[in-house]
């Protein structure tokens, strides 16, 4: 069980140590990478030796944020920090050696399993980037453009470019301050929210062609099997944020997308919901969790069985409202 602390105490802890290693989660998104990059740069400005642990799952779309920040192999730290990580099961394969020795976790997932010695948890924050912003403020460092860029990507990607219901005033303030500092946000908005590869179009077409709906049309589910994804050359970037597309369907209150893992036959389920239905509660039935509007879990069963189980849990959740 973690000891809960605030951002002031977290900054104080970080100032007490010298060699800091920052962890990101597997299948990294803009929030975990942007948060890690911004924190690493802030700590360096505070006179600390800080690095981000190499993430073997990172894609070219995000890798630029960590240029010059990745830890050398075998780096010996005296403080390990997890950002945007709710559970040690979300660590990459190579980072699992740190699972029992994480000193501090900075997170915004209400379902956080409290695995770190100390935890800063802002469950209503739009992104972990908000927590990092507040910690950096407490460190007393001057924000530079690379820090603003990392924070912008963190909050923008976790709010769907400020369209999702989790968007907060602070997320908008971070974006405004980043733009005022000189950030050219348009290329990032195009990269993360507009540009699509031909493979992505193929994936979306198959996803909607194969989609199953509940009798009342309020729940939908589709799946993508690994053999087919491999045949078309799909990358992790091509699979990003597919589940959010389901919520644009009229009448759908809960959308589910299953993507088969690379290393086993299990499916990663991404669940999205409209208020007041809680996606996290749906996923907790299967050992997962996340946020009220966006959550996930792993389903180790055939796709149609997984769809049926998740859709039944979603229907039960919707029936409460």
PyMOL commands that set and color helices and strands:
alter all, ss='L'
color gray80, all
select helices_A, chain A and resi 7-16+30-45+60-66+88-90+93-98+128-139+145-158+169-180+186-193+198-209+226-232+237-239+243-246+279-284+303-319
alter helices_A, ss='H'
color red, helices_A
select strands_A, chain A and resi 3-4+19-23+49-52+79-83+104-107+118-121+212-213+219-224+254-260+267-273+289-290+294-299
alter strands_A, ss='S'
color yellow, strands_A
deselect
rebuild
show_as cartoon
